[in-house]
Amino acid sequence: MDYYETKYRQQQLQWVSKQAAALNMQLVPVAGVAGEVSGESKSHPAAALLPRFISI
C-alpha cells in the first residue's frame, strides 16, 4: 500500500510542478502544518504535498 501512496504523491507533485512552471512559478517546500488532535500538536502527514508558489 505504501508503494502506491508514494507513487500517487510523486505523480501529484510532478503535475503541480508542471502547472507551476507553466505559470512561471516554482514550488517551495513547507516546514509543516500543525494540527491539534486531542490537545496535542502534530504535523499533518500530507504537509509535504502542500505547494507554495513563488514567482521566478
MOVEN-V230330 format. One record per run of one state. SS is the DSSP state (@ for helix, = for strand, . for the rest). FROM is the first residue (numbers start at 0). LEN is the number of residues. If there is no record, write none. Layout:
SS,FROM,LEN ; SS,FROM,LEN
This chain:
.,0,1 ; @,1,21 ; .,22,2 ; =,24,3 ; .,27,6 ; =,33,4 ; .,37,2 ; =,39,4 ; .,43,3 ; @,46,3 ; .,49,3 ; =,52,3 ; .,55,1
